[in-house]
Amino acid sequence: MSKNLFSEYRFFRSQPLNIRTLLITNMLYALILPIIEIFVGAYIMRNTGNPSYVAIYQLCMYAGVLATSVLNGLMMNKFKASSLYVFGILLSALALMVMMFVNFTGILELGISGFVLGASTGFFWTNRYLLTLNSTNDENRNYFFGLESFFFSLWSIVVPLIVGAFLGSVSGLYFLGKVLDVNNGYQIITVISLLIAIIAGTVLSKGDFTNPVQKKFFYTRFHILWKKLLTLAGLKGMVQGFLVTAPAILVMRLVGNEGALGLIQGIGGLLTAILVYTLGRIAKPKHRMAIFGFGLLVFFLGTLFNAFLFSAIGVIVFVLCKVLFQPLHDLAYFPTMMKTIDAVKAIEKRSEYTYILSHEIGLFFGRAFGMGLFISLAYVVSEDFALRYALLIVGAIQLFSLPLAKNIINDIDVKYDNSTV
């Protein structure tokens, strides 16, 4: 066992400096992501009791990501992408702290805080795409995203368990002359998140990153290959919003509290972490569509269980399917996205950031549709109806991603010169 682990460590050490630096940085930031993606929704549910508020908050967050994507492109003329990456990590932790300490729970305040948190994470995601795109190639991207997904999956087990247990035990404790409650627990967690963000920024500074030549980056007309990828991004975005909001809403509504949320997130997650690392290590580019299709099927089955059972058991099955789906989907999706950028960039002779920005726009339209569907069903029919069937609808539509992704890969491999990809 130890021999195999040492062998994997040596393989990791054999990777270029920038790949190792990005992986360690992302591993650290992955400790903060479950708090942003899971427990903020639970915090809003605890303080408002309204699932629509969670959806509105999330939609404003995605609008912040989109706004930052444009701003980031302008700022890259004066700042390094790696510096903006660190800025996004630190700002997201600070935005979390402000939200928890100020205790925004009105719809306007939640919208503003969601936009600010989205703007901060936007710096992280757009520069993450750019640095990863320029530090990897199609042959090592499976390994990169496999190892990254391993840690994202591992922390999605450990962090919810620890945070859920902490929030469940903090009430009634006496600290600095004050009796603590659950909201005080959230505040302590955000302080720890800031410390982790500072460490992640320090690690990233060890890399040797250079900005690409920055040209015009905003276009409205694209090659047909990129239009297909934007449609795929819209389908991904449509589900992505639910991956953040749905578990927190469903668990708080049908199961119980944050402790249960952490426990459910943890069950089955270790198996997923090992699976995605193994796939990333041994799978070839030709295996991506099989991984992609399996992930889509797992998610759709989870939405079926939730819709037809709509109970604690249904929620548990759905969250377990979600925990398995997300890293499998990302393991296949991101290398496909980056291979498409490599191909279209060679055809259109545009900056990489052109495609990263338009990709965020595609994601946003998908996210807006998903969140809009949930909010509309909640207000027109009922919240329970939205929680049962909005997920099922987007899960069914998401199945169209597989033939579309296959068509994109086939176009790249058959119609375009692979020597340029």
Secondary structure, 3 states (H helix, E strand, C coil): CHHHHHHHHHHHHCCCHHHHHHHHHHHHHCCCHHHHHHHHHHHHHHHHCCHHHHHHHHHHHHHHHHHHHHHHHHHCCCCCHHHHHHHHHHHHHHHHHHHHHHCCCCHHHHHHHHHHHHHHHHHHHHHHHHHHHHHCCCCCHHHHHHHHHHHHHHHHHHHHHHHHHHHHHHCCCEECCEECCHHHHHHHHHHHHHHHHHHHHHHHCCCCCCCCCCCCCCCCCCCHHHHHHHHHHHHHHHHHHHHHHHHHHHHHHHHCCHHHHHHHHHCCHHHHHHHHHHHHHHCCHHHHHHHHHHHHHHHHHHHHHHHHHCCHHHHHHHHHHHHHHHHHHHHHHHHHHHHHHHHHHHHHCCCHHHHHHHHHHHHHHHHHHHHHHHHHHHHHCCHHHHHHHHHHHHHHHHCCHHHHHHHHHHHHHHHCCHHHC
